[in-house]
């Protein structure tokens, strides 16, 4: 994984404390990501418990993504003078309290309201987390620190979400969120103890954040492909459990195992892309998109076979793990001198697309059938692949806003 590191200043922190701080940020990513996607593995019991449809239960992902996406550029810009350790601690406090409220909520409207508030905190973390890790370590280790933090995505997929599904099977979905509240509190303590003071740097006002895609052709192109891909991927992935339950004789325990398989595939995809993307980022990105499209088509074709879901979830995980690393590299390479601003736009595009993907997927699931959600995923991820294939490599840097052709 290759990241630009010329945007940072020297760090007077000890080696041990620096890497402990990176570990705390990685744990933060794990806590935020598993909280965001936890409903994917427990949609059925949540909908049964609260007396709502599976599609409506999927709004737990939607509202979280809406606030995480739409709020982050504003909050990051408004908090540009706030010490980043203080800001991250506040975000984790919101996370822990939000999971606690979710666990004891007497009704679904309160669950959705709580998820909406938690989403704001999650979005801000995604914008500042990687840059914080890069600032903690010596410059020569910045890329390694960023890679360690991003590994939290694979850890969440391999351990977090399957563990949440497993705990729900043993106890209840409420107990699962209660446990995750405790986890958030532990990570809060780790951040306050392990991370040194990190005054804000490289942040820009809100009005400048939103002009970046207008001036930067390459960044705008990357954002467009991210939106299409994430819409398709999470539209389908949010409803993978209901699909498997409707189209095979798979048990809840087996679904937990399949989610772990998916996560292991994601870790493998991260590892492979970490090597191939340094040689040819575009080719790796295209291969990952193609693998995702193929995995969705295969799930439609052989999802009812005994070994079909296993084969598909491996390919799906590998493809998404590789794509995830590529899209981060592409975003940072497109705007290396405005790191936090570019990441806030990335977060806005990514999380808003998660929300809309889950929303559209829910509409398809409730009105057409769960199988149609996978076709929705095929169409959008294939569109992302097509845009990438048809788009020429845009030069790095910016051009005047009035010189950027609309819709290029």
C-alpha positions as CSV (number, residue, x, y, z in Angstrom):
1,X,0.0,0.0,0.0
2,X,1.6,3.2,-1.1
3,X,0.5,6.5,0.5
4,X,1.9,10.0,0.1
5,X,3.6,11.1,3.3
6,X,4.9,14.6,2.4
7,X,2.1,16.3,4.3
8,X,3.3,15.7,7.8
9,X,5.7,17.3,10.3
10,X,8.3,15.7,12.7
11,X,7.0,13.6,15.6
12,X,8.8,13.8,19.0
13,X,7.1,10.7,20.3
14,X,8.8,7.5,21.5
15,X,8.7,4.5,19.2
16,X,6.7,2.4,21.7
17,X,4.1,5.1,22.4
18,X,3.8,5.9,18.7
19,X,2.9,2.3,17.7
20,X,0.6,1.9,20.7
21,X,-1.2,5.0,19.5
22,X,-1.5,3.4,16.0
23,X,-2.9,0.3,17.6
24,X,-5.5,2.4,19.5
25,X,-6.5,4.0,16.2
26,X,-6.8,0.6,14.6
27,X,-9.0,-0.6,17.5
28,X,-11.1,2.5,17.0
29,X,-11.6,1.6,13.3
30,X,-12.6,-1.9,14.4
31,X,-15.2,-0.5,16.8
32,X,-16.7,2.0,14.4
33,X,-16.9,-0.3,11.4
34,X,-18.4,-3.3,13.3
35,X,-21.0,-0.9,14.8
36,X,-21.9,0.4,11.4
37,X,-22.3,-3.0,9.7
38,X,-23.4,-5.0,12.7
39,X,-27.1,-5.0,11.6
40,X,-26.1,-6.9,8.4
41,X,-25.6,-10.1,10.4
42,X,-28.6,-9.7,12.6
43,X,-31.3,-8.1,10.4
44,X,-33.6,-11.1,10.8
45,X,-33.7,-11.2,14.7
46,X,-33.9,-7.4,14.9
47,X,-36.9,-7.3,12.5
48,X,-38.6,-10.1,14.4
49,X,-38.0,-8.6,17.8
50,X,-39.2,-5.1,16.9
51,X,-42.1,-6.2,14.6
52,X,-40.8,-4.6,11.4
53,X,-39.9,-5.9,8.0
54,X,-36.4,-6.9,7.0
55,X,-36.3,-3.9,4.5
56,X,-37.2,-1.5,7.3
57,X,-34.6,-3.0,9.6
58,X,-32.0,-2.3,6.9
59,X,-32.6,1.4,7.6
60,X,-30.3,0.9,10.6
61,X,-27.5,0.8,8.1
62,X,-29.1,3.6,6.0
63,X,-29.4,6.3,8.6
64,X,-26.0,5.6,10.0
65,X,-24.5,6.0,6.6
66,X,-26.5,9.2,5.8
67,X,-25.1,11.1,8.8
68,X,-21.6,9.6,8.4
69,X,-21.5,10.8,4.8
70,X,-23.3,14.1,4.7
71,X,-22.1,15.5,8.0
72,X,-18.3,14.7,7.9
73,X,-17.0,17.6,5.6
74,X,-18.8,20.1,7.8
75,X,-17.7,18.7,11.2
76,X,-14.1,18.1,10.1
77,X,-13.9,21.7,8.9
78,X,-15.6,23.2,11.9
79,X,-13.3,21.2,14.2
80,X,-10.1,22.1,12.3
81,X,-8.7,23.8,15.4
82,X,-9.5,21.0,17.8
83,X,-6.8,18.7,19.0
84,X,-7.2,15.4,17.2
85,X,-6.8,13.3,20.3
86,X,-9.5,15.2,22.0
87,X,-11.7,14.9,19.0
88,X,-11.2,11.1,18.6
89,X,-11.9,10.6,22.3
90,X,-15.2,12.5,22.0
91,X,-16.2,10.4,18.9
92,X,-15.6,7.2,20.9
93,X,-17.7,8.4,23.8
94,X,-20.6,9.0,21.4
95,X,-20.0,5.5,20.0
96,X,-20.1,3.8,23.4
97,X,-23.1,5.7,24.6
98,X,-25.0,5.1,21.3
99,X,-24.5,1.4,21.5
100,X,-25.7,1.4,25.0
101,X,-28.9,3.3,24.1
102,X,-29.5,1.0,21.1
103,X,-29.3,-2.0,23.5
104,X,-32.0,-0.7,25.8
105,X,-34.2,1.1,23.2
106,X,-37.9,0.2,23.7
107,X,-38.8,1.0,20.1
108,X,-37.4,1.2,16.6
109,X,-37.7,5.1,16.2
110,X,-35.3,5.5,19.1
111,X,-32.9,3.0,17.6
112,X,-32.9,4.9,14.3
113,X,-32.4,8.3,16.0
114,X,-29.4,6.9,18.0
115,X,-27.9,5.3,14.9
116,X,-28.2,8.7,13.1
117,X,-26.2,10.5,15.8
118,X,-23.6,7.7,16.0
119,X,-23.1,8.0,12.2
120,X,-21.8,11.6,12.6
121,X,-19.1,10.3,14.9
122,X,-18.2,7.5,12.6
123,X,-17.8,9.7,9.6
124,X,-15.5,12.1,11.3
125,X,-13.3,9.2,12.4
126,X,-12.9,8.0,8.9
127,X,-11.7,11.4,7.8
128,X,-9.1,11.9,10.6
129,X,-8.1,8.3,11.7
130,X,-5.5,7.4,9.0
131,X,-3.8,10.8,9.0
132,X,-3.5,10.7,12.8
133,X,-1.7,7.3,12.6
134,X,0.7,8.7,9.9
135,X,1.5,11.6,12.2
136,X,2.4,9.4,15.1
137,X,5.3,7.6,13.6
138,X,8.6,8.6,11.9
139,X,8.0,9.6,8.3
140,X,9.7,6.5,6.9
141,X,7.0,4.4,8.7
142,X,4.0,6.4,7.7
143,X,2.8,4.1,5.0
144,X,3.1,1.1,7.3
145,X,1.1,2.9,10.0
146,X,-1.6,3.7,7.5
147,X,-1.7,0.0,6.4
148,X,-1.9,-1.2,10.0
149,X,-4.9,1.1,10.6
150,X,-6.6,-0.1,7.4
151,X,-6.1,-3.7,8.5
152,X,-8.8,-3.0,11.0
153,X,-11.3,-3.3,8.1
154,X,-10.2,-6.9,7.6
155,X,-10.2,-7.6,11.4
156,X,-13.7,-6.3,11.6
157,X,-14.8,-8.5,8.8
158,X,-13.0,-11.6,10.0
159,X,-13.7,-11.2,13.8
160,X,-16.1,-8.3,14.5
161,X,-19.2,-9.0,12.4
162,X,-19.1,-12.8,12.7
163,X,-18.6,-12.4,16.4
164,X,-21.5,-10.1,16.7
165,X,-23.7,-12.6,14.8
166,X,-22.4,-15.5,17.0
167,X,-23.1,-13.5,20.2
168,X,-26.6,-12.7,19.0
169,X,-27.2,-16.5,18.4
170,X,-26.1,-17.1,22.0
171,X,-27.9,-14.2,23.7
172,X,-29.8,-11.6,21.8
173,X,-29.2,-8.6,19.5
174,X,-29.6,-6.3,22.5
175,X,-26.9,-8.0,24.4
176,X,-24.7,-7.8,21.4
177,X,-25.0,-4.0,21.2
178,X,-24.4,-3.8,25.0
179,X,-21.1,-5.7,24.6
180,X,-20.1,-3.4,21.8
181,X,-20.8,-0.4,24.1
182,X,-18.3,-1.8,26.5
183,X,-15.8,-2.3,23.7
184,X,-16.2,1.3,22.7
185,X,-15.5,2.4,26.3
186,X,-12.3,0.3,26.4
187,X,-11.1,1.8,23.2
188,X,-11.9,5.3,24.6
189,X,-9.6,4.6,27.5
190,X,-6.8,3.3,25.2
191,X,-7.0,6.4,23.0
192,X,-6.8,8.8,25.9
193,X,-3.8,6.9,27.4
194,X,-1.8,5.9,24.3
195,X,-2.2,8.8,21.9
196,X,-0.2,12.0,22.6
197,X,-1.5,15.4,21.8
198,X,-2.0,16.0,18.1
199,X,-2.9,19.6,17.2
200,X,-5.0,19.8,14.1
201,X,-3.1,20.4,10.8
202,X,-3.8,20.5,7.1
203,X,-7.6,21.1,7.6
204,X,-9.4,23.6,5.3
205,X,-12.6,25.6,5.6
206,X,-15.9,24.0,4.4
207,X,-16.2,26.1,1.2
208,X,-12.7,25.0,0.1
209,X,-13.5,21.3,0.8
210,X,-16.5,21.3,-1.6
211,X,-14.5,23.0,-4.4
212,X,-11.9,20.3,-4.5
213,X,-13.7,18.0,-6.9
214,X,-14.5,20.9,-9.2
215,X,-10.8,21.8,-9.5
216,X,-9.3,18.3,-9.3
217,X,-10.3,16.1,-12.3
218,X,-8.6,13.0,-10.9
219,X,-10.4,13.3,-7.5
220,X,-13.8,13.8,-9.1
221,X,-13.3,10.7,-11.2
222,X,-12.3,8.6,-8.2
223,X,-15.3,9.8,-6.2
224,X,-17.7,8.9,-9.1
225,X,-16.4,5.3,-9.3
226,X,-16.5,5.0,-5.5
227,X,-20.2,6.0,-5.4
228,X,-21.2,3.5,-8.1
229,X,-19.3,0.6,-6.6
230,X,-20.3,1.2,-2.9
231,X,-24.0,1.6,-4.0
232,X,-23.9,-1.8,-5.6
233,X,-21.7,-3.6,-3.1
234,X,-23.5,-2.6,0.1
235,X,-26.9,-2.8,-1.6
236,X,-26.3,-6.5,-2.1
237,X,-24.2,-7.2,1.0
238,X,-26.7,-5.7,3.5
239,X,-29.2,-8.4,2.5
240,X,-26.8,-11.4,2.0
241,X,-28.2,-13.2,5.1
242,X,-31.9,-13.0,4.0
243,X,-30.9,-14.1,0.5
244,X,-29.0,-17.2,1.8
245,X,-31.9,-18.0,4.2
246,X,-34.4,-17.8,1.3
247,X,-32.4,-19.6,-1.3
248,X,-30.6,-22.4,0.7
249,X,-31.0,-24.5,3.8
250,X,-28.2,-22.7,5.5
251,X,-28.4,-22.2,9.3
252,X,-27.6,-19.1,11.4
253,X,-24.5,-20.7,12.6
254,X,-23.3,-21.4,9.1
255,X,-24.0,-17.8,8.1
256,X,-21.6,-16.8,10.9
257,X,-19.0,-19.1,9.3
258,X,-19.6,-17.6,5.9
259,X,-19.2,-14.1,7.2
260,X,-15.8,-15.2,8.6
261,X,-14.9,-16.7,5.3
262,X,-15.8,-13.4,3.6
263,X,-13.6,-11.6,6.1
264,X,-10.6,-13.9,5.6
265,X,-11.0,-13.3,1.9
266,X,-11.0,-9.6,2.5
267,X,-7.7,-9.9,4.5
268,X,-6.2,-11.9,1.6
269,X,-7.4,-9.3,-0.9
270,X,-5.8,-6.6,1.2
271,X,-2.5,-8.5,1.3
272,X,-2.4,-9.2,-2.4
273,X,-3.4,-5.7,-3.4
274,X,-0.8,-4.3,-1.1
275,X,1.8,-5.7,-3.5
276,X,0.1,-5.5,-6.9
277,X,-1.3,-2.0,-6.5
278,X,2.3,-0.6,-6.1
279,X,3.0,-2.0,-9.5
280,X,-0.2,-1.1,-11.3
281,X,-2.9,0.5,-9.2
282,X,-5.4,0.8,-12.1
283,X,-5.1,-2.8,-13.2
284,X,-5.6,-4.0,-9.5
285,X,-8.6,-1.7,-9.2
286,X,-10.2,-3.1,-12.4
287,X,-9.5,-6.7,-11.4
288,X,-11.1,-6.1,-8.0
289,X,-14.2,-4.6,-9.6
290,X,-14.4,-7.5,-12.0
291,X,-14.2,-10.0,-9.2
292,X,-17.0,-8.4,-7.3
293,X,-19.3,-8.5,-10.4
294,X,-18.4,-12.1,-10.9
295,X,-19.1,-13.0,-7.3
296,X,-22.6,-11.5,-7.4
297,X,-23.4,-13.3,-10.6
298,X,-22.1,-16.6,-9.2
299,X,-24.2,-16.2,-6.0
300,X,-27.3,-15.8,-8.2
301,X,-26.3,-18.9,-10.2
302,X,-25.0,-21.3,-7.6
303,X,-26.1,-19.8,-4.3
304,X,-28.4,-22.8,-3.7
305,X,-25.6,-25.3,-4.0
306,X,-24.2,-26.7,-0.8
307,X,-20.7,-25.3,-1.5
308,X,-21.9,-22.4,-3.6
309,X,-22.1,-19.7,-0.9
310,X,-18.6,-20.7,0.4
311,X,-17.0,-20.3,-3.0
312,X,-18.8,-17.0,-3.7
313,X,-18.1,-15.4,-0.3
314,X,-14.3,-16.1,-0.7
315,X,-14.2,-14.4,-4.1
316,X,-16.4,-11.6,-2.9
317,X,-14.2,-11.0,0.2
318,X,-10.9,-11.1,-1.8
319,X,-12.3,-8.7,-4.4
320,X,-13.7,-6.2,-1.9
321,X,-10.5,-6.3,0.2
322,X,-8.4,-5.5,-2.8
323,X,-10.8,-2.7,-4.0
324,X,-10.8,-1.1,-0.5
325,X,-7.1,-0.6,-0.5
326,X,-7.1,0.6,-4.1
327,X,-9.8,3.3,-3.5
328,X,-7.9,4.7,-0.5
329,X,-4.7,4.9,-2.5
330,X,-6.5,6.5,-5.4
331,X,-8.1,9.1,-3.3
332,X,-4.9,10.1,-1.5
333,X,-2.9,10.1,-4.7
334,X,-5.5,12.4,-6.3
335,X,-5.2,15.0,-3.5
336,X,-2.0,14.5,-1.5
337,X,-1.8,18.1,-0.3
338,X,-5.3,18.3,1.2
339,X,-5.3,15.0,3.0
340,X,-8.1,15.5,5.6
341,X,-10.3,17.3,3.1
342,X,-10.0,14.6,0.5
343,X,-10.7,11.9,3.1
344,X,-13.8,13.8,4.3
345,X,-15.1,13.8,0.7
346,X,-14.2,10.2,0.4
347,X,-16.1,9.5,3.6
348,X,-19.1,11.5,2.4
349,X,-19.2,9.7,-0.9
350,X,-18.6,6.2,0.6
351,X,-21.0,6.4,3.6
352,X,-23.8,8.1,1.7
353,X,-23.5,5.4,-0.9
354,X,-23.7,2.7,1.9
355,X,-26.9,4.4,3.1
356,X,-28.5,4.7,-0.3
357,X,-27.4,1.2,-1.2
358,X,-29.1,-0.2,1.9
359,X,-32.2,1.9,1.2
360,X,-32.6,0.9,-2.4
361,X,-31.8,-2.7,-1.5
362,X,-34.5,-2.6,1.2
363,X,-37.0,-1.3,-1.4
364,X,-36.1,-4.0,-3.8
365,X,-36.2,-6.7,-1.1
366,X,-39.7,-5.6,0.2
367,X,-41.3,-5.0,-3.2
368,X,-39.6,-7.3,-5.7
369,X,-37.8,-9.9,-3.6
370,X,-34.4,-10.4,-2.0
371,X,-33.0,-11.9,-5.1
372,X,-33.5,-8.6,-7.0
373,X,-31.1,-6.9,-4.6
374,X,-28.2,-8.9,-6.0
375,X,-29.2,-7.9,-9.6
376,X,-29.1,-4.3,-8.3
377,X,-25.6,-4.9,-7.0
378,X,-24.5,-6.4,-10.3
379,X,-25.8,-3.4,-12.3
380,X,-24.1,-0.8,-10.1
381,X,-20.7,-2.5,-9.7
382,X,-20.6,-3.3,-13.4
383,X,-21.3,0.4,-14.1
384,X,-18.4,1.4,-11.8
385,X,-16.1,-1.1,-13.7
386,X,-17.3,0.3,-17.1
387,X,-16.7,3.9,-16.0
388,X,-13.2,3.0,-14.9
389,X,-12.4,1.2,-18.2
390,X,-13.7,4.1,-20.3
391,X,-12.1,6.9,-18.2
392,X,-8.6,7.9,-19.3
393,X,-6.0,8.4,-16.6
394,X,-6.5,11.9,-15.3
395,X,-3.3,13.8,-14.4
396,X,-2.6,14.5,-10.8
397,X,-3.2,17.9,-9.4
398,X,-5.8,20.5,-10.1
399,X,-7.0,22.6,-13.0
400,X,-9.1,25.7,-13.0
401,X,-12.8,25.0,-12.1
402,X,-14.0,26.6,-15.3
403,X,-11.8,24.3,-17.4
404,X,-13.3,21.1,-16.1
405,X,-15.8,19.5,-18.6
406,X,-19.0,18.5,-16.9
407,X,-19.6,14.8,-16.6
408,X,-16.2,13.7,-17.8
